[in-house]
Amino acid sequence: MLRVQKTSYPNVADLTDRIYVNTQILPENYAALRSGFAGYPSNPRWTVAKYQAWKIGRQLRDAYTKGHMIVRSTDSMLVPIQEGDSLDDKPPSKNIWKIPQIRLIGYQTV
């Protein structure tokens, strides 16, 4: 049987099958976030919100490769280097570094 790991916190996006990030990005933009983290080019047909999620994914990848962020061994969360490996198993606090949520108001012409 296929074992699927569910994250226990809300607003957690999976960047890869073993790296997660706490984010305020909407779930419909997670694919663009993963695409940016993986290094794929942006899609010209994406909305502004998806493009910004892709751009944040690229920034996360750059911070990870430069050593500004690490993957915490306790829960596989991508966190700033200051967070490091915490010995407690509680979810991340509300005060940690988070990706800003993108709110757009759109108008549709008929």
C-alpha positions as CSV (number, residue, x, y, z in Angstrom):
1,M,0.0,0.0,0.0
2,L,1.2,3.5,-0.8
3,R,2.2,5.5,2.3
4,V,1.3,9.1,2.0
5,Q,2.8,11.5,4.6
6,K,0.3,14.2,5.6
7,T,1.7,17.3,7.2
8,S,0.1,18.2,10.5
9,Y,0.1,22.0,10.1
10,P,-2.1,24.1,7.9
11,N,-0.5,26.2,5.2
12,V,2.3,23.8,4.5
13,A,3.3,23.4,0.9
14,D,5.5,20.5,-0.3
15,L,8.3,21.8,-2.5
16,T,9.6,18.2,-3.2
17,D,8.6,14.9,-1.8
18,R,10.8,15.5,1.2
19,I,11.0,19.3,1.7
20,Y,8.1,21.3,3.1
21,V,7.6,25.1,3.7
22,N,5.2,27.0,5.8
23,T,3.5,29.5,3.5
24,Q,0.5,31.8,3.1
25,I,0.3,31.1,-0.6
26,L,-3.0,29.7,-1.7
27,P,-3.1,25.9,-2.5
28,E,-4.0,26.5,-6.1
29,N,-0.6,28.2,-6.6
30,Y,1.5,25.4,-5.0
31,A,2.3,24.0,-8.4
32,A,3.9,27.3,-9.5
33,L,5.8,27.5,-6.2
34,R,7.2,23.9,-6.7
35,S,8.1,24.8,-10.3
36,G,10.1,27.8,-9.2
37,F,11.8,25.8,-6.5
38,A,12.7,23.1,-9.0
39,G,14.2,25.7,-11.4
40,Y,11.7,25.4,-14.2
41,P,10.9,28.5,-16.3
42,S,7.7,30.5,-15.7
43,N,4.7,29.9,-17.9
44,P,3.6,33.0,-19.8
45,R,-0.1,32.0,-19.4
46,W,0.1,32.1,-15.6
47,T,-1.8,34.7,-13.6
48,V,0.0,37.3,-11.5
49,A,-0.5,35.2,-8.3
50,K,1.0,32.1,-9.9
51,Y,3.9,34.1,-11.3
52,Q,4.6,35.6,-7.9
53,A,4.4,32.1,-6.3
54,W,6.9,30.9,-8.9
55,K,9.2,33.8,-8.1
56,I,9.0,33.0,-4.4
57,G,9.9,29.4,-5.2
58,R,13.0,30.7,-7.0
59,Q,13.9,32.9,-4.1
60,L,13.6,29.9,-1.7
61,R,15.8,27.8,-3.9
62,D,18.4,30.5,-4.1
63,A,18.4,31.0,-0.3
64,Y,18.6,27.2,0.1
65,T,21.6,26.8,-2.3
66,K,23.4,29.8,-0.8
67,G,23.0,28.3,2.7
68,H,20.7,30.9,4.1
69,M,18.0,28.3,4.7
70,I,18.2,24.6,5.8
71,V,15.9,21.7,5.9
72,R,15.0,21.0,9.5
73,S,15.6,17.3,10.3
74,T,12.7,16.9,12.7
75,D,9.9,17.7,10.3
76,S,11.6,18.4,6.9
77,M,10.6,22.0,6.9
78,L,12.6,24.6,5.0
79,V,13.5,27.2,7.6
80,P,16.0,30.1,7.9
81,I,19.4,29.1,9.2
82,Q,18.6,30.9,12.5
83,E,15.8,28.4,13.2
84,G,18.2,25.4,12.9
85,D,17.4,22.0,14.3
86,S,15.0,22.5,17.1
87,L,14.8,19.7,19.6
88,D,11.1,20.2,20.3
89,D,8.5,18.5,18.1
90,K,5.9,21.4,18.3
91,P,4.8,23.1,15.1
92,P,6.6,26.3,14.0
93,S,5.5,29.4,15.9
94,K,3.6,32.2,14.2
95,N,6.6,34.5,14.4
96,I,8.8,32.6,12.0
97,W,9.7,33.8,8.6
98,K,6.8,33.3,6.3
99,I,6.2,33.9,2.6
100,P,3.7,36.7,2.1
101,Q,0.2,35.9,0.9
102,I,-0.7,37.4,-2.4
103,R,-4.2,39.0,-2.6
104,L,-5.4,40.3,-5.9
105,I,-8.8,41.7,-6.8
106,G,-9.7,40.9,-10.4
107,Y,-12.4,42.1,-12.6
108,Q,-13.9,40.1,-15.4
109,T,-15.3,41.8,-18.5
110,V,-18.2,40.2,-20.2
